[in-house]
């Protein structure tokens, strides 16, 4: 039981000292929400284009497919870039902490 308290205490310390980052998990959740929004927007555009005049039906369908495919691809790239920045920051922080630790030992 004491080990569980130590683990919880260590986890809380890591969280409040920013040694445990939540950013990448948060970005993954935002990615799923954004991808669903983009896809639903494309479906809504298809539905709206079907009710429109003749030239809009064709171009609305084409644009909605384009919007769904390339919108989701662009959203994925943006999220990956943000996650890459979080990962670079975390790696840099770990490296600096290890350098600091080795300097203190000497």
C-alpha positions, 0 to 999 in steps of 0.5 A, a space after each residue: 500500500 505504501 508503494 502505491 502512495 509513493 507512485 501516486 506522489 511521484 506521479 503528482 510531483 512529475 505532473 506539477 514539475 512538468 516532467 510529465 507532458 500532457 501535450 501530445 495526448 491532448 493533440 491526439 484528442 484534438 486531431 480526432 475531434 478535428 478529423 471528425 469535424 472536417 469529415 462531417 463538414 464534407 458530408 454536410 457540403 454534399 447534402 447541401 450541394 444535392 439541393 442546389 442548382 445543377 452546376 453546383 451539384 457537380 462542383 459541390 460533390 467534387 469540392 467536398 471530396 477534395 475537402 474531405 481528403 486534403 483537409 484531413 491530410 493537412 490537419 494530420 500534418 499540422 498535428 504531427 508538426 505540433 507533436 514533433 515540437 513537443 517531442 523535440 522539447 521533451 528530448 531537449 529537456 531530458 538531455 539538459 537534465 542529464 547534462 546537469 546531473 552529470 555536471 553536479 556529480 563531478 
